[in-house]
Amino acid sequence: MRVAGPSASVLLDGQELEVPILPRIPGGPPVAGDDVRLAERGDLLRLEEILERRTLLSRGEFGGRNRSRPLVANADLLLVVAAAVDPPFRPRLVDRYMVAAELGGMEPALAITKLDLVTDPTELDTQLAVYRDAGYPVVVGTTFDPEFVERIRTLVAGRITALAGHSGVGKSSLTQELTGVHRAVGEVSKKIGKGRHTTSDPRLVPLPGGGAVVDTAGVRTFYLPPMDAEDVAAGFPEIVAAAKDCRFRGCRHAGEPGCAVVERIHPDRLESYRRLLDTV
């Protein structure tokens, strides 16, 4: 459920236990969402093995082109939470998370909070149409609106869902509304206009009726783990579909003759794709 230094909180037969982690555990370190094997040592249990992961959300490290850090294991859905305003909507950050979800084997979806602060709903609808047209589930509302929470609950029902996104967008508030478990909630810094970090460690919280959510730390920048050009393309499903009609195999959609992508893909998504492609 959570890792804190040399120990982990694990759920065993419905009971949460704090157990030490075997030093230098193979495949480690464990992360929230991992299925693990415990072993008895005298009167103590300790975590000795990480079982095979179905999915994995990872992030890259600044300056470490060949390094990545696992964040959440075995999540079925990555719900990218973004605010309509305060902090402002950042499509490039959203796109990076969407690529990370595809790379890690999770279904991506988008939740937009703070709808009550929007002064120009037409502009927001135009931005979100890009993601709806790409096939992503998009839910819009206000964190403390019961109808919005119920729509999120329906989306995540019975699944393990990782919540990720910019600091100050309401991930911890949404976790609290979904689970009834309190998590520290922060505000957007008035000095720098960015969210304050309130969740420092991912924690898996079971949902009433089955499934769970994992509230991850808010970020201002999300570095993607090491990947190649094919991985980047796979993170844009609408580009993958359009690329089947390109004249040449291996087309990078950067002005090659006979490219079928440029005419079909929204310019903002194409710009995100090209920026990420430049990084690999």
N, C-alpha and C positions, 0 to 999 in steps of 0.2 A: 504493500500500500504506500510505503514511503521509505526512503533511505536517508539516514542522517549519520554521516561519518562511518564508524565501524559497525553500526547496527542498523536493523531494518524493522519496520512494523509489518507484520504479515497477518493474513487472515486465515485462520485454521479452524475448520468446523464452526464457522460463525463467530469465533472469538479472535479479537485483535491481540497479538502478542508482540513484544519487543525481543528480538533475538540478535545475537552477535553474528557477523558475517565472517566466514572463513577467509583469512588473508589470502590475497592473490587467487581468488576464486576463478576457475576457468570460465572464459567468456564474460568475465565481469568488467566493470562493476554492475550489480543488479540495479534496476530502475523500477519506478512505479509501473505496475501492470505485469511485471514478470511472474510467470509460474515458476516456483522454486521447490527444491527438495530440502527438507530439514532432516537432521540426524541427531540422535540422542547421544550426548556425551556425559555420562553420569546422570545427574539430575537436571542437566541443562539441554536445551535445544539450540542448535545453531544452523545457520543457512550454509549449505555446502555445495549446492548445484543450481545452476540456472537452466531450466528446461528450454527446449527449442522455441524460438519466438516466431509467431505467425506474421507479425508486422513490427515495424520499428520507426518511431519518429526520432530523427537525429538532427543535430545542427553542426555546422562547421565552426571552426575557431578562427578568429582574426589572425591573419599572418600565417596560419597553418593550412596550406593548400591541400595537404594529404592527411589531415586529421579531422576526426568528427567525434562528437560526444552524444551518446544515446540519451534520450529524454524520457520517452514513454514506450513501453512494449505492449504488444498484443491489443492495441486499440483498433476497433473496427472503423471508427469515424474520426476524422480530424475536423472539428468545428472551429473555423477561424472566426474570432469575434473581433469586430471593428466598430468604432463609433462613427455615426454619421457626421458629427462635429465634436470638438472638444474631447480628445484631440482629433484633428481633421482626418478624414478618410484617406488612407494611403494605399492605392492599388498596387504599387510595386511590392510593398510588404505582403499584401494578401497573395499576390502571385507567387512569391517565394514560398510561402507556406503551402500553397496548392501544389507546387512542384515537389516539395518535401513529402507531402501526403502520397502523391502518385508514386514517388520513388520508394517510399516505405511500405507500400501495399495497402494504404488506407483509403477509404472513400472521403473526398473533401466536400465540405459544405461551408456556407457563409452565414453568419448571424450579424445583423446590424443593430446596434443599440442607440439610445439617445435620440430616437425619432422625435421626441417632444421638443428638441432644441432646433429642429430643422426649420429654416426660413424659406428655403427654395426647394420644395419637394420634386420639382421637375428635373432639376440638376441631379439630385440623388437618384431618381428613377433612371435617368440616362446612364449614370455610372453603373448601376446594378444590372441594367439590361445586358451589359457585356457579359456578366457571369451567368445570368439566366440563359442567354443564348448559347453559351458554351456548355450548358447542361448541368450546371451546379445547382443544388438546392440552395435557395436564398430565403432567409426569414428576417423580417424587419419589424422593429417595435421598441418598446421601452422595458428595461429590465424588471421593473416592479409592476408591470401590467400583467395580470393573471392570464389574459388571453395569449400574450406573447410567450410567456413561460410555458403554457400548455402546448403551444405549437412546437417549441423547442423540445419539450418532453416527448411529444409524439415522434419527432425526428430521431431522438436518441434512444427511444424505448428498447430495452432488452439488449442494448449493445454497450460496449466499452467505448467511451467518447473522450478524446483529449480536447481540451479547450486551450486555444493558443491565440496570441495576438499582441498588439501594442499595449503598453502600460496604460492604465487608467480608462480602459474601455468597458469594464464591468464584468470581467470573467469571474472574479471571486463572488460578486453579488449574484451572478447568474447561478453559480454553483450552489450558493446558499439557498436560493429560491427553489432549485431543483431537488436538493437533498435534505434541506432543513439543518444542515451542518454549517456552523458559522466559520467563515474564513475572513482574515483581515481585509478590510476594504479601504482603498486609498483614493485620493482625489488628484485631479490634474494640477500640477504645479503652476501657480499663477505667474511665477517668475520666468519660467522657461517654456510654458505652454505644452509641457509633456507630462505623461503620467508618472506617478511615483510607483516604484516596485513595492508590492505588498506581499506577494507570494514568492518566496525564495526557493522552495523545493516543491517539485511536483508531488501531489498526493492523490491517491485513488480513493474516492468516496462512493460507496455503494448507493444505488438508487432504490427507492421503495418500489417493489414490484419487479426487480431484476435489472441487470446492467450496472454501469458505474460511470462516473465522470472523473477525469484527471485534470485538475486545475494546474496549469503550468505558469511559470514566472512570466510576467509581462516583459516585453522587450522594446527597445527603440530601433534596433537593427537585428535582422535575422540572417546569419550567414548559412548558406547551404552547404551540406556535406560534399565531399569530393564526388564528382560525377563527370560523365562525358556528354558529348553533343546529343547522343540518342536519349540519354536520361532527361536532358533539358526538354527536348521535343516531346517526350512522353508526358511531361507535366502540363502540356497544353493540348488537351484531347481534341479540340476543334481544329488545331493545326495538323495533328496526326491524320484526322479524317480528310482534310482538304489536300494534304500532301500526296495522297494516293493518286491524284490526277496531275501531279507535276510531270513535266516532260522527262526530266532526268532523275535517275535514282541518286540518292545522297544529296538532293537539292537542299541548300541551307536557307532558302527563302530570303536571300539578300540581294535580289535583283537579277538572278539567273534567268535566261530566256526560258519561256514555257513554264514558269512557276505559277501554280494554281492557288497559292496561299494568299498572296498579296491582295488579290481582288475580293477574297471571301472573309478575311479575318479583320476584326476591329483594329484600327491603328494602335490603340493603347496596348492591347494584348500583344500585337506584333512587336511593338517597341520593347515591352517587357521581355519577350522571348529573345530578341536580338541582344539586349543588354546582358541577359544571363548567358547567352551563347558566347559572348565576348569574354566572360570570366573563365570559361573552360577551354 
